[in-house]
Amino acid sequence: MNRRVITPLAGELLEERPACSLFELAEMTGVPADTLVEYVEVGLIEPVSGHGVREWRFSGSAVARLQRAARLRQDFLLEPQALALIIDLLEEMDTLRARLRRLQGEW
């Protein structure tokens, strides 16, 4: 007899996660800190606070953008500037699609 064990998932929404440092973000995502600095420079991710690398804090949305960037970079071998542009466009499309769904629901 096969017994399936169901393990409850525990987690938190990315946006609810407290801001993390550059080094915590690197550890969480597996992206080297120097690459994260480059991503900040090209606008792929943005710190929500802090004036220097050691003071930077990132929200959960940075984690989501990095996960999306990793998939795109792996599939298409894109440079950081291209990743930033494409992710901005994809997020804009997501926003517009959500708005369209809301508007269609109002009719």
Order of alpha helices (4+ residues) and beta strands (2+ residues): beta-alpha-alpha-beta-alpha-alpha
